Structures are given as structure tokens and as C-alpha cells.
């Protein structure tokens, strides 16, 4: 996607038990969508920086959504149950 291009709609389960669609974030002045996973050290090592950045910009209307787009067939640890456990362990819910 190009910068400032509209994101395609989605309907995805969240690790908090809710299902989210793009329209759930209409109140955000800026929406940052990034991709995450459980197996990649570059991703997992940046979790706290991502949290700090999201917290820093929340008051300015910036919302962050992270999507695990990896295949559990390729990386079994990227399955949904492992993602839920990881989010709970690191208090990302």
C-alpha cells in the first residue's frame, strides 16, 4: 500500500476475545497497522518499544493495531492460541 492510501476492510479475531473491523477504529486521527508474530526475534525484541510508542501517541489520537499474518503451518508458534498466551504474558491486552 502507498502512504495515506485507505486500508482494506478486515474482520479479525483479537487476542482479547473480541472481533475487530477497520471501522472499529474510525475515531482514530491516525491508525497505524503493523504486523507481528511470535517467532521472530526482531519483532518480539521490539514489543516494549512498540508499547511505549503507542502509549506516547495515544493522547494525540494515534491508535495501533498489530496483525499476525504468519502461517501456523510454517511457524506453529504463530498460531492464535500462542499469540493469546504471548499477549497475556506481556500484558498487551
PyMOL commands that set and color helices and strands:
alter all, ss='L'
color gray80, all
select helices_A, chain A and resi 22-25+41-44+47-58+76-78+80-89
alter helices_A, ss='H'
color red, helices_A
select strands_A, chain A and resi 11-13+19-21+30-36+62-68
alter strands_A, ss='S'
color yellow, strands_A
deselect
rebuild
show_as cartoon
